[in-house]
């Protein structure tokens, strides 16, 4: 996975905690980190290359805040490249991702919606839907603050062993193949425990009918094939396992992640197709909206 990371920040109360995640990502071999803040502006394009005065003032203030974040990252031994731009945040993030040819776009899920208890932010959601490369969404786990009164909430530390125990929701699609190099790098670099999970729609923990047993055997064969393709590590690190469960895919994935205390969930980008009644993409969306764990969405 060694490559480039685009880190989009918005100076919300969660931003500084998110900066700690960069250190974990760097341990995994990311060479370059671009720290980007976008000052929202609809007028910038009409004003030509030079932003209007009000936007310029916001950009100057943003520069100071980004410098402070750069300082925090440099203290951790990282050397980020900083950028402050004006325009439509979603489009600027997507444009910079292409210009810098980044391997992953990294964002907090809350956006400016922190006071709404860490709902998925509209910018994060737009970037996720439109990006042509993997997007990692780091959820803010909201806890009650020490003070009194309504709205007194804060975030726990964003990253706690981000790659310590990874759950990959496997659907035998093109996204499975896309995940293979990532999983191999993770296991080689960190000897990381990785679980490949497949969800078959059916009754939850209620046993299998004869037809279900045949289906399970077929899926088991597929899962073993996926494991064989992914597990190209020889004796470097025996850290991969496979599992199959019954149930509704979103609920089953989230329940399994809780059961094994997964540190990261990896999904195909709006293309997850288990044998499920959910239309393509809804599984990924539902997991992302309900998960309090970081989610890496692979894009095709």
C-alpha positions in Angstrom: 0.0 0.0 0.0 3.0 2.3 0.2 2.1 5.4 -1.6 0.3 8.8 -1.2 -2.4 9.9 1.1 -4.7 12.9 0.8 -5.8 14.0 4.3 -8.8 16.4 4.1 -9.3 18.4 7.3 -11.9 20.9 8.3 -10.7 22.2 11.8 -13.7 20.8 13.6 -13.2 19.5 17.2 -12.4 16.1 15.8 -9.6 17.2 13.4 -6.7 17.2 15.8 -7.6 13.7 17.0 -7.8 12.6 13.3 -4.2 13.8 12.9 -3.1 10.9 15.2 -4.3 8.5 12.5 -1.7 9.7 10.1 1.0 8.2 12.3 -0.6 4.8 12.0 -1.0 5.1 8.3 2.6 6.1 8.0 3.7 2.9 9.8 2.1 1.1 6.9 4.5 2.7 4.5 2.7 5.7 3.1 5.5 7.8 1.5 3.7 11.2 1.1 0.9 12.9 3.0 -0.9 15.9 1.6 -2.8 17.9 4.2 -5.7 19.7 2.5 -8.2 22.3 3.7 -10.8 23.7 1.4 -12.4 27.1 2.2 -16.0 26.8 0.8 -16.6 29.4 -1.9 -19.0 29.6 -4.7 -17.6 33.0 -5.9 -14.0 31.9 -6.4 -14.5 30.7 -10.0 -16.2 34.0 -11.0 -13.4 36.0 -9.5 -10.7 34.3 -11.6 -7.5 33.0 -10.1 -7.5 35.5 -7.3 -10.2 34.8 -4.6 -12.4 37.7 -3.5 -11.1 39.6 -0.3 -13.4 37.8 2.1 -12.3 34.4 0.8 -8.7 35.5 0.9 -9.0 36.4 4.6 -10.5 32.9 5.3 -7.7 31.3 3.4 -5.0 33.2 5.4 -6.6 32.0 8.6 -6.8 28.5 7.3 -3.1 28.6 6.4 -2.3 29.3 10.1 -4.5 26.4 11.3 -3.0 24.0 8.7 0.5 25.1 9.8 -0.4 24.1 13.4 -1.5 20.7 12.2 1.6 20.3 10.1 3.6 21.0 13.3 1.8 18.2 15.2 2.5 15.8 12.4 6.2 16.8 12.1 6.6 16.2 15.8 5.4 12.6 15.1 8.2 12.3 12.5 6.0 12.9 9.4 6.6 15.5 6.7 3.3 16.4 5.2 2.7 18.7 2.2 0.1 21.4 3.0 -2.5 22.8 0.7 -5.2 25.4 1.3 -7.7 26.0 -1.6 -11.0 27.7 -2.1 -13.9 26.4 -4.0 -16.5 23.6 -3.8 -15.0 21.2 -1.1 -16.0 18.0 -2.8 -14.7 19.0 -6.2 -11.5 20.4 -4.9 -10.8 17.2 -2.9 -11.4 15.1 -5.9 -9.3 17.3 -8.2 -6.4 17.3 -5.7 -6.6 13.5 -5.4 -6.1 13.2 -9.1 -3.5 15.9 -9.4 -1.4 14.3 -6.6 -2.2 10.8 -7.8 -3.0 9.7 -4.2 -3.7 6.1 -3.3 -6.2 6.9 -0.6 -8.4 9.8 0.4 -8.7 10.0 4.2 -11.6 11.9 5.8 -13.5 12.2 9.0 -17.1 11.1 8.7 -18.6 13.9 10.8 -17.7 16.8 8.5 -19.3 19.9 9.9 -22.0 17.8 11.5 -20.1 17.1 14.7 -22.8 18.7 16.9 -25.3 16.3 15.2 -23.6 13.4 17.0 -21.1 12.4 14.3 -23.5 11.9 11.4 -21.9 11.2 8.1 -21.0 14.6 6.7 -22.4 15.7 3.3 -18.9 16.4 2.0 -17.5 13.0 3.1 -20.5 11.3 1.5 -20.2 13.2 -1.8 -16.5 12.5 -2.0 -17.1 8.8 -1.3 -19.7 8.5 -4.1 -17.7 10.4 -6.7 -14.1 9.3 -6.0 -12.3 7.1 -8.4 -9.9 5.7 -5.8 -10.2 4.2 -2.2 -11.6 6.4 0.5 -11.1 5.8 4.2 -13.8 7.2 6.4 -12.8 7.5 10.1 -15.8 7.7 12.3 -15.9 9.9 15.4 -16.9 7.8 18.4 -18.9 10.3 20.4 -18.8 10.2 24.2 -20.3 12.4 26.8 -18.1 15.3 27.9 -17.1 16.2 31.4 -19.0 19.4 31.5 -22.8 19.9 32.0 -25.6 20.8 29.7 -26.9 19.7 26.4 -24.6 19.2 23.5 -21.6 18.5 25.7 -20.1 15.7 23.7 -16.6 15.0 22.5 -14.7 12.4 20.5 -12.6 9.6 21.8 -9.2 9.1 20.2 -9.8 8.4 16.6 -7.3 5.7 16.0 -6.6 2.8 18.3 -4.5 0.2 16.4 -6.1 1.0 13.1 -4.7 -2.1 11.4 -4.8 -4.3 14.5 -7.7 -6.6 13.4 -9.2 -6.1 10.0 -12.5 -7.4 8.7 -12.9 -7.6 5.0 -16.5 -8.1 3.7 -16.0 -10.4 0.7 -18.5 -10.6 -2.2 -16.4 -12.3 -4.9 -16.7 -9.2 -7.1 -14.0 -7.2 -8.8 -13.5 -5.4 -5.4 -12.2 -8.7 -4.0 -9.4 -8.7 -6.5 -8.8 -5.0 -5.8 -8.3 -5.8 -2.1 -5.7 -8.6 -2.6 -2.6 -6.4 -2.9 -3.8 -4.3 0.1 -4.2 -7.3 2.2 -0.9 -8.8 1.2 0.9 -5.5 2.1 -0.9 -5.3 5.4 0.0 -8.9 6.4 3.6 -8.6 5.2 4.2 -5.2 6.8 2.4 -5.6 10.0 1.6 -9.3 10.3 -2.0 -8.1 10.7 -4.9 -10.4 11.6 -7.4 -10.3 8.6 -10.8 -12.0 8.5 -12.5 -12.5 5.1 -16.2 -12.6 5.8 -19.0 -13.6 3.4 -22.7 -13.1 4.3 -25.4 -15.4 3.0 -28.9 -14.0 3.3 -31.0 -16.3 5.5 -32.1 -16.8 9.1 -29.6 -15.7 11.6 -28.0 -18.5 13.7 -31.0 -20.7 13.0 -29.2 -23.6 11.3 -29.1 -24.5 7.7 -31.6 -26.4 5.5 -30.4 -29.0 3.0 -30.3 -26.4 0.2 -28.5 -24.0 2.5 -25.8 -26.6 3.3 -25.1 -27.0 -0.4 -24.9 -23.2 -0.8 -22.7 -22.9 2.2 -20.3 -25.6 0.8 -20.1 -23.7 -2.5 -19.4 -20.4 -0.8 -16.9 -22.1 1.4 -15.0 -23.3 -1.7 -15.1 -19.8 -3.1 -13.8 -18.3 0.2 -11.0 -20.8 0.3 -10.0 -19.8 -3.2 -10.0 -16.1 -2.2 -7.9 -16.9 0.8 -5.5 -18.8 -1.4 -5.2 -15.9 -3.8 -4.8 -13.4 -1.0 -2.5 -15.4 1.2 0.7 -15.1 -0.9 2.8 -14.6 2.1 4.3 -18.1 2.4 5.5 -18.3 6.0 5.8 -14.6 6.5 2.7 -14.2 8.5 -0.1 -16.7 9.0 -2.8 -14.1 9.8 -5.7 -14.8 7.4 -8.9 -16.6 8.2 -12.3 -17.0 6.5 -15.8 -17.1 7.8 -19.4 -17.3 6.5 -22.5 -16.1 8.4 -26.2 -15.9 7.8 -28.4 -12.8 8.0 -28.9 -9.4 6.5 -25.6 -8.3 5.1 -25.3 -4.8 6.8 -26.4 -6.1 10.2 -24.3 -9.2 9.9 -21.1 -7.3 9.0 -21.6 -4.8 11.9 -22.4 -7.6 14.4 -19.3 -9.6 13.3 -17.1 -6.5 13.5 -18.3 -6.0 17.1 -17.8 -9.6 18.0 -14.2 -9.7 16.9 -13.6 -6.1 17.9 -12.4 -5.2 14.4 -10.2 -2.2 14.1 -11.1 -1.5 10.5 -13.8 -2.7 8.1 -13.0 -3.0 4.3 -15.8 -3.0 1.8 -16.2 -2.7 -2.0 -17.2 0.8 -3.1 -21.0 0.8 -3.6 -20.6 -2.5 -5.4 -20.9 -5.0 -2.5 -23.0 -7.9 -3.8 -23.7 -10.7 -1.3 -26.6 -12.9 -1.9 -28.9 -10.3 -0.4 -32.1 -8.4 -1.0 -30.3 -5.1 -0.6 -29.6 -3.4 -4.0 -25.9 -3.0 -5.0 -24.3 -0.3 -2.9 -26.8 -0.2 -0.1 -24.8 -2.7 2.0 -21.8 -0.4 1.9 -23.9 2.7 2.7 -25.7 1.1 5.6 -22.5 -0.2 7.1 -20.8 3.1 6.7 -23.6 5.1 8.3 -24.0 2.8 11.3 -20.5 1.8 12.0 -18.5 3.5 14.8 -15.3 1.9 13.4 -13.2 3.2 10.5 -14.3 2.0 7.1 -12.1 1.7 4.0 -14.1 1.7 0.8 -12.4 0.3 -2.3 -13.4 1.9 -5.6 -13.4 0.1 -8.9 
